[in-house]
Amino acid sequence: MKQFDRAALAQILNDGITALGLDLSAAQAEQLLDYLALLAKWNSVYNLTSVRDPLQMLTLHVLDSLAAVPAFAEAKNVLDVGAGGGLPGMVLAIARPDIKVSMIDTVHKKTAFLTQVKAELGLANVTVYTKRVEQLEVQQKFDVITSRAFADLSDFVNWSNHVLAEGGQFIALKGVAPPDERERLPADWKVTKLTPIQVPGLNAERHLVYITRI
């Protein structure tokens, strides 16, 4: 399915939402399809992801990010570091319009895409930054900082912990959670939980890594 067959994709998306037990409205499902359509369209020019087939994008990116949504149940103000094409940040913003989602990336074409998605989908809860996370300054720090396939866990924590609120936590989306990465975490940080997640239609390991300050 190289073409964007919206009806077929809608069926797979809705089946995935049901399998994940998520309570999303028909309007939110449509927004996710709109986002997927924009990702597929921009990707042909901007190379936002190496995945080209919309069906694969749906499973590997959208459903993969949706599988992590329950982990953000208590979140109010989230930062997605190295957001790229908006994964998981944009998916989280659509699935949870009640929370604030900021996305940061150093690559201008990626943040231009995110800004376009925000405008076209009317996502009032989204903020986009174009800069290195080490240089980010915010008035209100984040209670959760997330990333998906962004960097080594120690780099992720070192570069962005200055904008994590007191008592906040990191939630990293990883394939496998390599023990050596966990061992390299800065001394006052530790992995408090490692949760496997099952992505509908994907036969691969996926984990959520929760990291907090000791």
QUIQUI-V41539 format. One record per residue. N is the residue number from 0. RES is the residue in three letters. PHI is phi as a letter, one per 20 degrees, with the letter a starting at -180 (none if undefined). NEAR is the number of other ideal C-beta (glycine too) atoms within 10 Angstrom. Layout:
n:N res:RES phi:PHI near:NEAR
n:N res:RES phi:PHI near:NEAR
This chain:
n:0 res:MET phi:none near:12
n:1 res:LYS phi:f near:10
n:2 res:GLN phi:f near:10
n:3 res:PHE phi:e near:16
n:4 res:ASP phi:e near:13
n:5 res:ARG phi:f near:15
n:6 res:ALA phi:f near:7
n:7 res:ALA phi:f near:14
n:8 res:LEU phi:f near:21
n:9 res:ALA phi:f near:17
n:10 res:GLN phi:f near:11
n:11 res:ILE phi:f near:18
n:12 res:LEU phi:f near:23
n:13 res:ASN phi:f near:15
n:14 res:ASP phi:f near:13
n:15 res:GLY phi:f near:23
n:16 res:ILE phi:g near:21
n:17 res:THR phi:f near:11
n:18 res:ALA phi:f near:15
n:19 res:LEU phi:e near:19
n:20 res:GLY phi:m near:7
n:21 res:LEU phi:e near:16
n:22 res:ASP phi:e near:7
n:23 res:LEU phi:d near:19
n:24 res:SER phi:f near:9
n:25 res:ALA phi:f near:9
n:26 res:ALA phi:f near:10
n:27 res:GLN phi:f near:16
n:28 res:ALA phi:f near:18
n:29 res:GLU phi:f near:15
n:30 res:GLN phi:f near:23
n:31 res:LEU phi:f near:27
n:32 res:LEU phi:f near:20
n:33 res:ASP phi:f near:15
n:34 res:TYR phi:f near:22
n:35 res:LEU phi:f near:22
n:36 res:ALA phi:f near:16
n:37 res:LEU phi:f near:20
n:38 res:LEU phi:f near:24
n:39 res:ALA phi:f near:21
n:40 res:LYS phi:f near:13
n:41 res:TRP phi:f near:19
n:42 res:ASN phi:f near:18
n:43 res:SER phi:f near:9
n:44 res:VAL phi:d near:9
n:45 res:TYR phi:e near:15
n:46 res:ASN phi:l near:12
n:47 res:LEU phi:f near:23
n:48 res:THR phi:b near:17
n:49 res:SER phi:f near:7
n:50 res:VAL phi:f near:17
n:51 res:ARG phi:d near:12
n:52 res:ASP phi:e near:14
n:53 res:PRO phi:g near:23
n:54 res:LEU phi:f near:18
n:55 res:GLN phi:f near:15
n:56 res:MET phi:g near:24
n:57 res:LEU phi:f near:27
n:58 res:THR phi:f near:19
n:59 res:LEU phi:f near:19
n:60 res:HIS phi:d near:24
n:61 res:VAL phi:f near:28
n:62 res:LEU phi:f near:23
n:63 res:ASP phi:g near:26
n:64 res:SER phi:f near:24
n:65 res:LEU phi:f near:26
n:66 res:ALA phi:f near:23
n:67 res:ALA phi:e near:25
n:68 res:VAL phi:g near:19
n:69 res:PRO phi:g near:14
n:70 res:ALA phi:f near:20
n:71 res:PHE phi:d near:19
n:72 res:ALA phi:g near:8
n:73 res:GLU phi:e near:9
n:74 res:ALA phi:f near:21
n:75 res:LYS phi:c near:14
n:76 res:ASN phi:b near:19
n:77 res:VAL phi:d near:24
n:78 res:LEU phi:d near:28
n:79 res:ASP phi:d near:31
n:80 res:VAL phi:e near:26
n:81 res:GLY phi:m near:23
n:82 res:ALA phi:f near:27
n:83 res:GLY phi:l near:22
n:84 res:GLY phi:e near:24
n:85 res:GLY phi:o near:30
n:86 res:LEU phi:d near:26
n:87 res:PRO phi:e near:28
n:88 res:GLY phi:g near:29
n:89 res:MET phi:f near:31
n:90 res:VAL phi:f near:26
n:91 res:LEU phi:f near:27
n:92 res:ALA phi:f near:28
n:93 res:ILE phi:f near:28
n:94 res:ALA phi:f near:25
n:95 res:ARG phi:c near:20
n:96 res:PRO phi:f near:16
n:97 res:ASP phi:e near:7
n:98 res:ILE phi:d near:18
n:99 res:LYS phi:e near:18
n:100 res:VAL phi:c near:31
n:101 res:SER phi:d near:23
n:102 res:MET phi:c near:31
n:103 res:ILE phi:c near:25
n:104 res:ASP phi:b near:25
n:105 res:THR phi:e near:13
n:106 res:VAL phi:e near:14
n:107 res:HIS phi:f near:9
n:108 res:LYS phi:f near:13
n:109 res:LYS phi:f near:22
n:110 res:THR phi:f near:20
n:111 res:ALA phi:f near:14
n:112 res:PHE phi:f near:26
n:113 res:LEU phi:f near:28
n:114 res:THR phi:f near:15
n:115 res:GLN phi:f near:13
n:116 res:VAL phi:f near:24
n:117 res:LYS phi:g near:20
n:118 res:ALA phi:f near:10
n:119 res:GLU phi:f near:13
n:120 res:LEU phi:e near:18
n:121 res:GLY phi:m near:8
n:122 res:LEU phi:e near:18
n:123 res:ALA phi:f near:9
n:124 res:ASN phi:e near:17
n:125 res:VAL phi:d near:24
n:126 res:THR phi:c near:18
n:127 res:VAL phi:c near:23
n:128 res:TYR phi:d near:19
n:129 res:THR phi:d near:16
n:130 res:LYS phi:a near:12
n:131 res:ARG phi:f near:14
n:132 res:VAL phi:f near:22
n:133 res:GLU phi:f near:10
n:134 res:GLN phi:e near:11
n:135 res:LEU phi:f near:17
n:136 res:GLU phi:c near:7
n:137 res:VAL phi:c near:14
n:138 res:GLN phi:f near:4
n:139 res:GLN phi:d near:11
n:140 res:LYS phi:f near:14
n:141 res:PHE phi:e near:25
n:142 res:ASP phi:e near:20
n:143 res:VAL phi:c near:23
n:144 res:ILE phi:d near:28
n:145 res:THR phi:c near:30
n:146 res:SER phi:a near:28
n:147 res:ARG phi:c near:23
n:148 res:ALA phi:l near:12
n:149 res:PHE phi:e near:21
n:150 res:ALA phi:a near:17
n:151 res:ASP phi:g near:13
n:152 res:LEU phi:g near:25
n:153 res:SER phi:f near:17
n:154 res:ASP phi:f near:13
n:155 res:PHE phi:g near:23
n:156 res:VAL phi:f near:21
n:157 res:ASN phi:f near:16
n:158 res:TRP phi:f near:20
n:159 res:SER phi:c near:24
n:160 res:ASN phi:f near:17
n:161 res:HIS phi:f near:13
n:162 res:VAL phi:d near:20
n:163 res:LEU phi:e near:20
n:164 res:ALA phi:f near:15
n:165 res:GLU phi:g near:7
n:166 res:GLY phi:n near:8
n:167 res:GLY phi:f near:19
n:168 res:GLN phi:b near:20
n:169 res:PHE phi:e near:26
n:170 res:ILE phi:c near:21
n:171 res:ALA phi:d near:24
n:172 res:LEU phi:e near:22
n:173 res:LYS phi:c near:18
n:174 res:GLY phi:f near:12
n:175 res:VAL phi:e near:11
n:176 res:ALA phi:d near:18
n:177 res:PRO phi:f near:13
n:178 res:PRO phi:g near:9
n:179 res:ASP phi:f near:9
n:180 res:GLU phi:f near:19
n:181 res:ARG phi:f near:16
n:182 res:GLU phi:f near:10
n:183 res:ARG phi:e near:14
n:184 res:LEU phi:g near:19
n:185 res:PRO phi:g near:14
n:186 res:ALA phi:g near:6
n:187 res:ASP phi:e near:10
n:188 res:TRP phi:c near:18
n:189 res:LYS phi:b near:13
n:190 res:VAL phi:f near:18
n:191 res:THR phi:e near:13
n:192 res:LYS phi:b near:13
n:193 res:LEU phi:c near:12
n:194 res:THR phi:d near:14
n:195 res:PRO phi:f near:10
n:196 res:ILE phi:c near:17
n:197 res:GLN phi:d near:12
n:198 res:VAL phi:e near:21
n:199 res:PRO phi:g near:18
n:200 res:GLY phi:n near:15
n:201 res:LEU phi:c near:16
n:202 res:ASN phi:d near:6
n:203 res:ALA phi:b near:11
n:204 res:GLU phi:f near:13
n:205 res:ARG phi:c near:19
n:206 res:HIS phi:c near:16
n:207 res:LEU phi:d near:19
n:208 res:VAL phi:d near:21
n:209 res:TYR phi:e near:16
n:210 res:ILE phi:c near:23
n:211 res:THR phi:c near:15
n:212 res:ARG phi:f near:16
n:213 res:ILE phi:f near:9
